[in-house]
Amino acid sequence: MTLTLLALTALPFVISPGASFAITVDAASSGDRRAAVKVWAGTTLGITVIASIAAISGIGRFLAENDTARTIFGVAGGAVLVLLGASSLVKALKSRHPSASKARPAGQLVLWAFLALITNIKALSLYALVVPGLDTAALVGPALFFLFAGVHVVMLLLWLTLLGEAVRRIPSVGTSPRVRAGLLSIAAVTLIVIGTRTLLEALR
């Protein structure tokens, strides 16, 4: 029952379009067969960092009581997402030409995914504000955070793998610069919109 509750809580955060979704679409549409695993690795590292900090600190209470800290984090997270989106949009424009399509180095893709996660106000809110409310008599404190993180990363691996395979198997994605550019543009715009929304919410 506990695992079911954790999974149901994590599900909307896993499947809702976000940075990992957009970065996976970007890389997979360029023909990178390991895009999902690379993005998952970077995202998992970020989740581990956030879950660990939330488990051993009072960051949830701190953010709930400190408007300035929430604003700074939101602005930084929004800026990173907009930067990722702009980079992907430039790549989308270049990918209209067959010779311009290149997969990103594995290390770069992992780093982008990691940075997008640790500066994502949605992810921080999940571990700082939502997860603490799931505690029970049998599961509380660090054990709750780390178990939830484990459920989260397993679900994320399944989702990103499915997404990456779906994108790669769309007819003509690997051979049509126009189709590839369209997918990359969708991913880029997704990041820019999310980043802009995060910035506006932080400054509001």
Secondary structure in CASP SS format (residue, H / E / C, confidence):
PFRMAT SS
TARGET T0000
AUTHOR 0000-0000-0000
METHOD secondary structure of the structure
MODEL  1
M C 1.00
T H 1.00
L H 1.00
T H 1.00
L H 1.00
L H 1.00
A H 1.00
L H 1.00
T H 1.00
A H 1.00
L H 1.00
P H 1.00
F H 1.00
V H 1.00
I H 1.00
S C 1.00
P C 1.00
G C 1.00
A H 1.00
S H 1.00
F H 1.00
A H 1.00
I H 1.00
T H 1.00
V H 1.00
D H 1.00
A H 1.00
A H 1.00
S C 1.00
S C 1.00
G C 1.00
D C 1.00
R C 1.00
R C 1.00
A H 1.00
A H 1.00
V H 1.00
K H 1.00
V H 1.00
W H 1.00
A H 1.00
G H 1.00
T H 1.00
T H 1.00
L H 1.00
G H 1.00
I H 1.00
T H 1.00
V H 1.00
I H 1.00
A H 1.00
S H 1.00
I H 1.00
A H 1.00
A H 1.00
I H 1.00
S C 1.00
G C 1.00
I H 1.00
G H 1.00
R H 1.00
F H 1.00
L H 1.00
A H 1.00
E H 1.00
N C 1.00
D H 1.00
T H 1.00
A H 1.00
R H 1.00
T H 1.00
I H 1.00
F H 1.00
G H 1.00
V H 1.00
A H 1.00
G H 1.00
G H 1.00
A H 1.00
V H 1.00
L H 1.00
V H 1.00
L H 1.00
L H 1.00
G H 1.00
A H 1.00
S H 1.00
S H 1.00
L H 1.00
V H 1.00
K H 1.00
A H 1.00
L H 1.00
K H 1.00
S C 1.00
R C 1.00
H C 1.00
P H 1.00
S H 1.00
A H 1.00
S C 1.00
K C 1.00
A C 1.00
R C 1.00
P C 1.00
A H 1.00
G H 1.00
Q H 1.00
L H 1.00
V H 1.00
L H 1.00
W H 1.00
A H 1.00
F H 1.00
L H 1.00
A H 1.00
L H 1.00
I H 1.00
T C 1.00
N C 1.00
I H 1.00
K H 1.00
A H 1.00
L H 1.00
S H 1.00
L H 1.00
Y H 1.00
A H 1.00
L H 1.00
V H 1.00
V H 1.00
P H 1.00
G H 1.00
L H 1.00
D C 1.00
T C 1.00
A C 1.00
A C 1.00
L C 1.00
V C 1.00
G C 1.00
P H 1.00
A H 1.00
L H 1.00
F H 1.00
F H 1.00
L H 1.00
F H 1.00
A H 1.00
G H 1.00
V H 1.00
H H 1.00
V H 1.00
V H 1.00
M H 1.00
L H 1.00
L H 1.00
L H 1.00
W H 1.00
L H 1.00
T H 1.00
L H 1.00
L H 1.00
G H 1.00
E H 1.00
A H 1.00
V H 1.00
R H 1.00
R C 1.00
I C 1.00
P C 1.00
S C 1.00
V C 1.00
G C 1.00
T C 1.00
S C 1.00
P H 1.00
R H 1.00
V H 1.00
R H 1.00
A H 1.00
G H 1.00
L H 1.00
L H 1.00
S H 1.00
I H 1.00
A H 1.00
A H 1.00
V H 1.00
T H 1.00
L H 1.00
I H 1.00
V H 1.00
I H 1.00
G H 1.00
T H 1.00
R H 1.00
T H 1.00
L H 1.00
L H 1.00
E H 1.00
A H 1.00
L H 1.00
R C 1.00
END
